Amino acid sequence: KESPKFSIFLACNLSYGEAILKDVPQFGTLAPCRVYTYEKSNGTVGVGYINIPFLLQTYSKHLKEDKANIFRKADQDIKSAIKEARGE
């Protein structure tokens, strides 16, 4: 059986990354954000990326509110870029 086709894109806003990594360098493993596309069994293309709201819920005790807001903004930016790529 042929494996589905995947592409992985690295998406980074350096100002976001710098602000977060100064306070929480352990989040460096998440940088840059990865957005991936994959071919679904019906031939359409799926798009995914890390679940930022879940990440915030899980690690909120390690983040100041201003840093959590950066993650929220990044989530909005990625969603907007995906919509734009879809032509929405």
N, C-alpha and C positions, 0 to 999 in steps of 0.2 A: 504494500500500500504506500502510495506517495504521501510524504509529509506535507502539511499545509505550508504555504509560502508566508514568511514573516519578514518584516523590515523593522528595524529599531532606529529611532531618531533621538538624538540627544538635544534636549531643549534647555537652555540656560539663560537666566537673567542674572548677570554677574552682580548687580547691586543687591538682588534678593539673597543670593548665595553668600555674599560677603557679610551681610547683616546677620544672617542666621548662624553661619559658621564661627563668627567671632564669639558668640555666646555658647553655642552648642556644637563643638567641632565633631562630635560623634555622628552628626547628621551628614557628614561628608560622604558617607556610603550611599546616600540618596542623591548626591549631586553628580552630574546634572540630572535633571528629571529625564526620564525615558518615556517616550511616546512610541507605541508600537502599532503596526498594522498587520493584519493577518487575513488570509483568505479563508472564508467560511465554506462549509461543505456545499452550500448552494451557489457558490461562485461570487458572492458579495464580499465586500471588504469590511472587516471589523476594526475598530480603533480602541485602544486602551492606554491607560497610564495608571500610576500608583493612586490608590484611593486616599486622597489628601484629607478628607473629613475623618476617616478612620485613623489616619496617622495622628491627626490633632487630638482626637479623643484618647488615643493610647498614650501619647507622650505629653499631654498638656501640662502635667506637673513639672516638666523640665523647661517649659517655654514661658517667657514673659508674654503679656498680651500683645505687645507690639510685634513680637516675632510670630505669634500665632496669626496675626493679621497679614503678615507677609505670606505665610502659607495659603491663607484664604485668597489673597490677591493672585498668587501663582495659579491656584486652582481655577479661578475665573479666567485668567489669561489663557490657560491651556484649553479650557472649554470653548472660549471664543475663537481660538485659532482652529480648533477642530471643526466648529460650525462654519467658519469661513472656508476651510478646505473642502467642505461638503457642498459649498455654494448656498448655504442657508443665510 
